[in-house]
Amino acid sequence: MKIMEQIERGEEFNVLSDESFFVDKQRCEDICFQYNMIPPSKITERNELLRTLLGKATDSFWILSPFHCEYGYNIEIGNDFASNHNLVIIDAAKVKIGDNVLIGPNTGIYTSGHSLDPVKRKQLVSYAKPITIGDNVWIGGNCVILAGVTIGENTVVAAGSVVTKSLPANVLAAGNPCRIVRPLTAEAKEECEVRSEQKERENNAYCTDRV
């Protein structure tokens, strides 16, 4: 598939350049529609249907409806994954979710976006970057995870956060844009201190260059 090859190379792509892209999107939308219409009590039937859509799914996961995604086959979920109502995953690029991940309601995971150039945007030029969520991560409700982000294992993302940049393991993060609030382990504390020192050096260098 031409567009998927462009995405894997990190290139911009035009959604009109590959007809199979639309076929896959329509198939995905049909399956999501069916899934959301199955009674919640029919857990086995619901999960079996999702396994036909997702790229990788274990025997133990729980996704409350409504659930929506763009292609499905780019999504991999680990053991004991659980998401609350209204999870939306725009999976033009790969989305890898680890074991024991919890996601609150009304959360969006968006691997793709449009060009900032209005001319390109009018021509439907887009980009997509993979998203990785590590083991034991908890993402609160009403969060947005943007293209290219990696969230390290055991990290907690507070409700309402917009994650624009990657987060290390073992931290509590919050806000728009999302920032580290505090480390959750001694190891994470050391990493946060190193990051803080590095950022301070970069800021000092920036100011020195302009004196």
N, C-alpha and C positions, 0 to 999 in steps of 0.2 A: 504494500500500500504506500503510495507516494508520500502522502502527508505524514504518516507515522515515521517514515524514514527521515523526513525533514525535522520532525520533532526530536527524534533520537540524536540528530546531529546538532541540535540547539538552534536551528534556523527558524526564521519566520515562515509562515505558510498562509496560503489563501484557501479558505474553506470551499471555494467554488471549483478548485482544481482537481478534485477527486470525488467522483460520484459515489464510490463505495463508502465514503465518510458518512453520507446522508443515509445510506441503507443501514449502516451500523447504528446510527443515532436513532432511527425509526424503530429498529428491532429492540433496542434498549428501552425506549420509551414505552413500547408495547408491553414488555415484560414488567417494567415498573408499574404500569397501570394494572396489570393482572395481580401483581403482588399486593398492591394497596387495596385491591378489592376482596382479597381473601380474608375471611374472619380471623381476628387475632388468635382465637383459640386453636386454629389449625396450624400449629407451629411447624410440624414436620412438613406439611405441604408447602408452606411459605418458604422454609429454608431450602427445600429441594429445588424450588423454582429459582431462588436466588443463586444457587450453585450453578445453574445453567447459564447465568449471566456473568458472574464475577470471574476474574482471572484465577483467583485462588481463595478458597474458603474452607475452614476446618469443619469438624462435626459440631462444634459448640460455638454458636454466635447468636446474638439477639438484636435484631434491628426493628424497632417499632415503626409502624407506618404513620404518616406517609414517608416514603423513602424515594429519592430521585437521584439518578446519575446520568452521565452523558453517553458512555459506551459500555461500561461494566467490565470489559475484559482487561482494562488497565488497573483494576482494583484488586489488591491482595490483602486479606484480613487474617490475623492470627487467632490463636485459641482464646476462647472466652471473651470475644469482642462484644461490647454492648453499646448501642446508641439509642438515645431517646427519640421522640417524635421529630420529624421534619429534618432529617439529615440530607443535605444536598452535596453530592460529590461531582465536580466537573473534571472528569478524568481524561482529558485529551492526552496528558502524559501520565506516567505511572504514579499510583498512590499506594504506598506500602504501609500497612498498619500492623503493629506488633501484637504480642500476646497481652491479654488482660487490660486492654485499652477501654476506657469509658468516655463517652461523648454525650454531652448534655443536649437538650432540645434546641431546635432552630439554629443549628451550626452548619456552616458552609466550608467546604474544602475545595479550593479553586486552583487547578493547575494552569489554567490558561487566562489570557487577557488580550486586549486589543492594543494596537499601536497608539501612541500619543500623537502621532502625526495625523491630522484630520483627513488628509488625502488618502493615506494608506488605510485609515479606519473605514472610510467610505468604500474602499475596494475590498473590505472584509479581510485585511491582513491581520493575522493573529500570531501569538507566540504561546508556547507551553513549556513548563518546567516541572520536573517530578517533585513530589512531596513525600516525605518519610516521617512516620510517627513511631517512636520507639516503644518498647515494652513498658507496661504499667503506667502509661501516661493517662492523666485525667484532664479532659478538656471540658470546661463548664459550658453552660447554655449560652446561646446567642454569640458564639465566637465565629471568627472568620480566619481561615488559614490560607495564605496566599502562595502563589507559584514559587517553587524553588526552596521552600522552607523545609528544614529538618528539625524535629523536636526530639531531644534526647530522652533516654529512658527515665522513668520515674518522675518526670517533670509534671507540674500542675499548672494549667493555664486557666486563670480566673475568668468567670462569666463576663461576657461582653467584650472580650479582648479581640483585637485585630492583629494577627501575627504576620508581620511583613518581613521579618528576618529570622534566621535559625536561632533556636534556643538550645543551650547545653543540657546535659542530663542533671537530674536532681536539683532543680530549682523551682521556685514559685514565681510565675510571671503574670503580669496583668497590664491592662491599659490599651490605649489606641494612640500611637502604635504600641504594641506590646513590649514591655521591658522587664528585666529581671527585678523582682522585689527583694528576694533573699534566697540564699542557698538552703537546701534541705538536708545536706550532709556536710561533713568536714571537708571531704574531697571537693565538693562543689564550691565550698567557700573559697578554697585555694584557687580554683579555676576562675571564679568571679574576680578575685583580687588581681590575678594576672591579666584578665581582660580589662579591668579598670586601669591598671598601670599602663597597658598598651595603648588604650584610648587616650590617656593623659599625655603620653609621649607624642601621639599623632597630633593632638590638639596643640601641643607646644611647638611642634615642628611647623604646623600650619601657620601659627602666629609669628614664629621667627622668620619664616619665608617672606612675610609681608611687612616686616619692620624696615 
